[in-house]
Amino acid sequence: MEIKERKENKILNRVELSFSWKHDKKSTPSRKEVIALVQTLEPGANSDLIVVKDCNTRFGQPLTTGTAYIYNSAEAMAVEPGYIQKRHEELRSSSAADEPTADESEGGDE
């Protein structure tokens, strides 16, 4: 994996990475594989606080490009939309997945 651009966004408490991954003779990497590789490239990153966005694979080419956000805390990650949070829920460790999100903690008429 090659990091194309690394930007520290202090306002949102995250590091933004643009990457390209050439995966010869392999299938398209899963979101979990991308998170694991981003974690190795960014020392001290917690896999529960990594969000992969804009992951695209070129047809006929073993090249995947995308963007990954590495947040400093779970509170900082709250800026991500609910559907993104839900998409990454199954990829998180059991301790982070057990915590209720803002949508689940609020009571409502059911």
Long-range contacts (C-beta under 8 A, 24 or more apart in sequence): 1-37, 1-38, 1-41, 3-41, 4-65, 12-71, 12-76, 12-79, 13-71, 13-72, 13-73, 13-76, 14-69, 14-70, 14-71, 14-72, 14-76, 14-77, 15-42, 15-45, 15-69, 15-70, 16-67, 16-68, 16-69, 17-41, 17-42, 17-67, 17-68, 17-69, 17-70, 18-65, 18-66, 18-67, 19-65, 19-66, 19-67, 19-68, 20-63, 20-64, 20-65, 21-63, 21-64, 21-65, 22-62, 22-63, 23-62, 23-63, 23-64, 24-62, 25-62, 26-62, 28-57, 28-64, 29-64, 31-55, 31-87, 31-88, 31-91, 32-91, 34-64, 34-66, 34-68, 35-68, 35-91, 38-68, 38-70, 42-70, 45-70, 47-91, 47-92, 47-93, 48-74, 48-92, 48-93, 48-95, 48-96, 49-73, 49-74, 49-76, 49-77, 51-77, 51-80, 51-84, 51-88, 52-88, 53-84, 74-99, 78-102
